[in-house]
């Protein structure tokens, strides 16, 4: 859907569009709805009573307003159920915004106005932001490779938010655009989005928005000493790229935050081969990179006061005569040697070198996002990311940022005793804890923490980064999870 969002100070009935959207809470019309109901001879309340419309969340009812020729304003009202007043949150508004635009588009309207729900409870700015963000995320679609038919057509919709905050709506547009940029990257097929293509798009975006851009090819990666990263990449005909983007505020920054994203544009599992079913969604194994790049897109526009550096080790994990093997020993950028027990535990190898580089470049704190372990999905399901931190204060900062953003994370322990399972008889570390199926997400986090002494928060986003069915804020595919958390974290 091609959605245009407009902010207006006027009331719902003062905007000349064919459809007005009005909220229904606990079976009752909102204050704005009651006013419009009185203007139109109680047609809304009468219809609700006749049809027993209670306004459960997402439930809708289209009512003709029966305008006379001399009357102006919307000809139809869409009663939009918001559920119960008790327990309503900003997330309720986000989901309402997403559902709202989908329903208006389904009804075939090209332009509509909606009241800004719950502004009396949360304030105009917060309510406007959450509703606008939800609408823009819910209006996202991915049909780039569809040819012909309804699915290939982009519906156009203009939605006005009555009595809303213009600055809040503008910020929501910037943030949602960044999330949708990340979604686009994740949804691209792997034959299109190779490591080189991901680097090209990141560089093009960065230069266009005034970010500092540095991209290393495979020769520079090897020369830098990134042996763990290159070991994963060496089996593919598509060479790796190391992507570095930097945002600097106009005034000297008191803090430098590094964001690291896992950038496996496709993961076969290598010689520890995934099943055919396990490979179906592996184009999303660069969702951490997509989140970091999406966040940088918004950071360049919103201009926070901190310096932000983004790092992505982009590669494919493939099988060939040059691919790395089980029992290989790789030398990381940090100088630590790693015995490979499983070539499908490749993400942590690429991230080890990226984290080391971020540390050496002078980051004060590092946040890293990766679709790292199936173990985290087993523990927390598909909706919640696991949060691991080697520094309690930094971990809380990231968790609180996620809560403000409306993205679900849950802290899991960095149990030091489990580090014993990563010790190798051959090298400094093993890349997995062997045949044991226990604590896989924790040992992966402990492995990453071995490559920096700086405050590090690792977000395992294997669950919420990709969905195979439609969800509350958009369609199946990449979700853009993590972008909003990162923007809250840096104060953008």
KELUMTI-414210 format. One line per 10 residues: their letters; for each residue x, y, z of C-alpha. Coordinates in steps of 0.001 Angstrom, whole numbers. Layout:
A	X Y Z; ...
***
This chain:
XXXXXXXXXX	0 0 0; 1220 3498 -818; 119 5394 2272; 297 9161 2657; -234 10388 6196; -1381 13934 6928; -1667 15731 10243; -4472 18232 10823; -5605 20439 13704; -9207 20345 12559
XXXXXXXXXX	-12053 18111 13784; -13013 14944 11919; -16076 16404 10172; -14163 19523 9042; -11921 17622 6643; -13585 17071 3232; -13000 13346 2690; -15503 10529 2026; -14817 8498 5187; -14455 9349 8892
XXXXXXXXXX	-13019 6772 11311; -14315 6964 14876; -13309 4963 17921; -15593 2784 20005; -14422 2010 23560; -16194 -512 25760; -19256 -400 23530; -19470 3416 23601; -18652 6028 20998; -15675 8262 21663
XXXXXXXXXX	-16272 11914 22459; -15591 12819 18818; -17960 10066 17716; -20696 11331 20007; -20360 14807 18552; -20617 13476 14995; -23523 11254 16038; -25429 14313 17300; -24758 16118 14023; -26283 13235 12053
XXXXXXXXXX	-29517 12542 13903; -28060 9765 16128; -27578 7449 13173; -24351 6014 14623; -25690 5102 18063; -28934 3747 16577; -27054 1517 14138; -24765 272 16906; -27779 -644 19020; -29643 -2341 16183
XXXXXXXXXX	-26644 -4429 15132; -25378 -5077 18692; -22001 -3593 17816; -19808 -3679 20935; -16504 -2527 19449; -14212 -5432 20266; -10658 -4613 19235; -10368 -4474 15444; -14112 -4953 14895; -15517 -2441 12397
XXXXXXXXXX	-18891 -1196 11221; -19423 1004 8146; -22349 3418 8517; -23710 5772 5772; -24259 9238 7217; -26985 10165 4744; -25748 13658 3917; -28221 16059 2363; -27107 18034 -684; -26477 21157 1383
XXXXXXXXXX	-24379 19308 3990; -20606 18955 3864; -18265 16448 5434; -17696 12692 5257; -20462 10621 3712; -19572 7485 5669; -18382 6719 9184; -16286 3683 10020; -16808 2690 13634; -13547 1142 14801
XXXXXXXXXX	-13524 -1115 17835; -10763 -403 20334; -11749 -2956 22954; -11869 -2150 26642; -10619 1100 28106; -8910 -685 30968; -5423 -1841 30061; -5189 223 26879; -1605 1153 26008; 383 2837 23270
XXXXXXXXXX	798 -623 21738; -3007 -739 21489; -2786 2427 19410; -34 1035 17176; -2070 -2053 16436; -5164 70 15887; -3321 2227 13352; -2169 -833 11423; -5590 -2467 11421; -7260 823 10532
XXXXXXXXXX	-5378 1422 7270; -5814 -2191 6216; -9556 -1983 6751; -9942 1377 4984; -8015 1 1999; -10113 -3176 1985; -13282 -1093 1793; -11881 664 -1280; -11632 4223 58; -8755 6289 -1314
XXXXXXXXXX	-8926 9012 1334; -10129 9065 4921; -9809 10944 8190; -9419 9328 11583; -9708 10801 15022; -6536 10511 17094; -7599 7862 19560; -6728 8107 23266; -5150 11543 23025; -6927 12514 26248
XXXXXXXXXX	-5213 9607 28052; -1685 9670 26591; -1474 13262 25352; -1689 14471 21779; 1988 13889 20964; 2259 10306 22257; -1101 9257 20841; -394 10841 17463; 2999 9148 17263; 1794 5654 18162
XXXXXXXXXX	-1243 5788 15867; 780 7184 12957; 3600 4685 13443; 1145 1791 13494; -616 3037 10378; 2620 3400 8436; 3891 -22 9524; 542 -1648 8850; 393 -114 5389; 3615 -1851 4323
XXXXXXXXXX	3475 -4392 1503; 6050 -6398 -429; 5140 -7275 -4019; 8295 -6294 -5907; 8494 -9562 -7806; 4780 -10049 -8513; 3876 -9724 -12188; 288 -8842 -13119; -2865 -9348 -11077; -4162 -7518 -7994
XXXXXXXXXX	-1197 -8494 -5817; 1193 -6501 -8000; -769 -3253 -7727; 0 -724 -5016; -3174 722 -3538; -2952 4440 -2802; -4471 5795 389; -4331 9224 1977; -5138 9231 5681; -5633 12366 7748
XXXXXXXXXX	-5205 12296 11514; -7559 14877 13012; -6364 17041 15915; -2953 15381 15871; 602 16549 16568; 2426 17390 13334; 5969 16868 14707; 4957 13490 16169; 3513 12359 12841; 6656 13546 11026
XXXXXXXXXX	8889 11536 13378; 6662 8490 12971; 7114 8735 9205; 10903 8792 9562; 10946 5829 11948; 8452 3758 9971; 10349 4432 6748; 13476 3067 8442; 11642 -54 9638; 10193 -615 6173
XXXXXXXXXX	13656 -119 4642; 14879 -2942 6888; 11889 -5068 5909; 12679 -4561 2228; 16240 -5772 2761; 15120 -8903 4590; 12457 -9693 1998; 14839 -9530 -969; 15708 -12958 -2393; 19286 -14101 -1717
XXXXXXXXXX	20225 -14243 -5398; 19561 -10478 -5486; 20791 -9396 -2064; 24320 -10794 -2081; 26917 -9414 356; 28163 -7045 -2353; 24630 -5813 -3083; 23888 -5281 596; 27095 -3253 847; 26203 -1263 -2276
XXXXXXXXXX	22776 -345 -897; 24204 522 2516; 26873 2719 937; 24423 4438 -1376; 22041 5146 1503; 24835 6380 3763; 26360 8746 1232; 22950 10109 267; 22210 10976 3916; 25625 12372 4804
XXXXXXXXXX	27005 9447 6801; 30642 8419 6708; 30937 5232 4660; 33723 2658 4500; 33318 -723 2822; 36011 -3415 2731; 36229 -6111 83; 37506 -9642 685; 41147 -8609 283; 40853 -5862 2902
XXXXXXXXXX	39000 -8228 5234; 41823 -10776 5011; 44489 -8093 5344; 42806 -6719 8488; 43113 -10139 10120; 39412 -11021 10287; 40083 -14746 10067; 36864 -15866 11779; 34698 -13752 9474; 36598 -14718 6351
XXXXXXXXXX	36568 -18385 7323; 32772 -18395 7092; 32745 -16452 3819; 35446 -18361 1936; 33167 -21063 544; 30918 -18763 -1473; 31305 -17534 -5029; 29836 -14247 -3747; 32648 -12558 -1790; 32109 -10936 1625
XXXXXXXXXX	31924 -7272 2458; 32562 -5431 5725; 30261 -2408 6014; 30993 562 8274; 28718 3601 8611; 29311 6478 11023; 27039 9283 12184; 28619 12224 14005; 26552 14989 15609; 27404 18619 14937
XXXXXXXXXX	28612 19141 18512; 31263 16878 20061; 29575 13723 21330; 30032 12632 24933; 29333 9027 24005; 30052 6647 21118; 27608 3787 20604; 28438 931 18233; 25669 -1104 16591; 26659 -4482 15141
XXXXXXXXXX	24319 -6532 12949; 24658 -10091 11719; 24797 -10002 7921; 24487 -13564 6588; 22627 -12926 3337; 22066 -16670 3055; 22934 -19557 5351; 22945 -23158 4144; 24557 -24261 7383; 27740 -25117 5479
XXXXXXXXXX	28928 -28705 5835; 26800 -28942 8996; 23983 -28657 6489; 20524 -27424 7428; 17492 -29430 6326; 15627 -28172 3218; 12862 -26893 5507; 15429 -25155 7696; 16803 -23233 4731; 13485 -21807 3549
XXXXXXXXXX	13690 -18667 5698; 17473 -18282 5657; 17375 -15175 3480; 16386 -13514 6777; 19702 -14385 8442; 20797 -10809 7785; 17870 -9299 9733; 20270 -7962 12370; 22197 -6123 9662; 18933 -4832 8188
XXXXXXXXXX	17883 -3457 11592; 21206 -1683 12069; 21151 -183 8572; 17513 849 8929; 18311 2541 12231; 21217 4437 10648; 18859 5686 7947; 16640 7311 10585; 19562 8453 12758; 20965 10466 9854
XXXXXXXXXX	17652 12340 9664; 16758 12635 13348; 20283 13672 14404; 20708 12474 18005; 23411 13947 20246; 25523 10757 20437; 27974 9405 17869; 26724 6167 16324; 28800 3645 14389; 27321 690 12521
XXXXXXXXXX	29192 -2476 11558; 28019 -5354 9367; 30062 -8405 8371; 28162 -9486 5252; 28733 -12988 3902; 27138 -16202 2642; 27635 -19556 4373; 27908 -22000 1478; 29327 -25408 572; 32197 -25759 -1914
XXXXXXXXXX	35744 -27012 -2207; 36933 -23863 -471; 34353 -23834 2341; 35458 -24118 5943; 35052 -27480 7656; 34283 -29012 11008; 37537 -29204 13030; 39096 -26231 11205; 40844 -23725 13475; 40291 -20049 12668
XXXXXXXXXX	42260 -17096 14021; 40030 -14182 14916; 40823 -10482 14684; 41317 -10497 18453; 44046 -13127 18020; 41994 -15813 19749; 41869 -19170 17964; 38535 -20914 17440; 37932 -24603 16774; 34925 -25097 14504
XXXXXXXXXX	32647 -27853 15794; 29642 -26803 13741; 29739 -24775 10519; 26111 -23791 11134; 27250 -21801 14168; 28692 -19287 11715; 27026 -16062 12818; 28995 -15834 16049; 32241 -16175 14056; 31448 -13224 11803
XXXXXXXXXX	30194 -11215 14791; 33312 -11945 16855; 35461 -10021 14390; 32896 -7240 13950; 32630 -6778 17734; 36415 -6747 18112; 36673 -4087 15412; 33950 -1972 17046; 35815 -2235 20357; 39132 -1178 18812
XXXXXXXXXX	37520 1756 17033; 36673 3272 20424; 33059 2415 21160; 31912 3232 24677; 29179 595 24481; 28130 -2011 21908; 24689 -3343 21031; 24550 -6308 18680; 21530 -7843 16922; 21481 -11264 15297
XXXXXXXXXX	19235 -14124 14291; 21644 -16271 16232; 20080 -19352 17795; 17068 -21600 17467; 17515 -22203 21189; 16325 -18649 21892; 13165 -19255 19846; 12501 -22417 21841; 12937 -20461 25076; 10974 -17312 24223
XXXXXXXXXX	8920 -18113 21133; 8541 -16112 17944; 7481 -12783 19461; 10244 -12059 21964; 13970 -11433 21538; 16472 -12636 24108; 18615 -9976 25770; 22059 -10820 27124; 24359 -8244 28707; 27830 -8345 30229
XXXXXXXXXX	27033 -5029 31943; 23797 -4747 33932; 23370 -990 33448; 23837 -1172 29671; 21479 -4128 29500; 18793 -2158 31343; 19258 782 28965; 18604 -1459 25979; 15666 -3175 27671; 14056 151 28575
XXXXXXXXXX	14562 1410 25016; 12777 -1682 23709; 9898 -1129 26138; 9485 2466 24952; 9598 1295 21342; 6987 -1421 21875; 9373 -4235 20890; 9419 -7259 23183; 12717 -8394 24708; 13426 -10489 27775
XXXXXXXXXX	16690 -10690 29745; 18420 -14065 29977; 21457 -14820 32146; 25110 -14720 31120; 25981 -17684 33319; 29770 -17686 33584; 29944 -21343 34595; 28677 -22309 31138; 31776 -20752 29578; 33627 -23932 30550
XXXXXXXXXX	31697 -25753 27800; 33336 -23524 25161; 36898 -24400 26093; 38738 -26389 23442; 41556 -28911 23708; 42853 -27705 20335; 42276 -23927 20335; 41321 -21127 22707; 37591 -21596 22145; 35083 -23861 20420
XXXXXXXXXX	32358 -22189 18377; 29681 -24335 20047; 29418 -26249 23296; 29478 -29609 21524; 26743 -32205 21417; 24770 -30847 24352; 21461 -29202 23492; 21346 -27253 26741; 21734 -23458 27110; 22510 -22876 23418
XXXXXXXXXX	21444 -19237 23445; 23461 -18526 26600; 26680 -20129 25380; 26360 -18222 22086; 26118 -14964 24042; 29088 -15956 26222; 31114 -16649 23089; 30431 -13141 21753; 31330 -11545 25074; 34816 -13063 24809
XXXXXXXXXX	35649 -10521 22088; 35214 -7266 23987; 35736 -5793 27432; 33311 -2956 26680; 29660 -3005 27805; 27959 -5382 25331; 24281 -6157 24926; 23434 -8994 22572; 19880 -9238 21224; 19042 -12656 19819
XXXXXXXXXX	16233 -11762 17410; 15867 -15195 15782; 12198 -15330 16818; 10699 -11916 16002; 12861 -10938 12983; 10782 -12862 10448; 7274 -14276 10334; 5657 -16640 7871; 2182 -15226 8481; 641 -11774 8798
XXXXXXXXXX	1054 -10071 12172; -440 -7123 14055; 1856 -4521 12456; 2243 -5859 8947; 2373 -8730 6484; 4361 -11962 6481; 8106 -11627 5908; 10691 -9401 7520; 9378 -7423 10484; 12141 -4834 10849
XXXXXXXXXX	12437 -5823 14509; 15088 -3877 16399; 15049 -645 14403; 12740 1147 16815; 14642 -121 19854; 17943 1181 18452; 16438 4598 17743; 15088 4873 21291; 18443 3723 22629; 20423 6520 20948
XX	17791 9151 21705; 16809 9710 18074
***
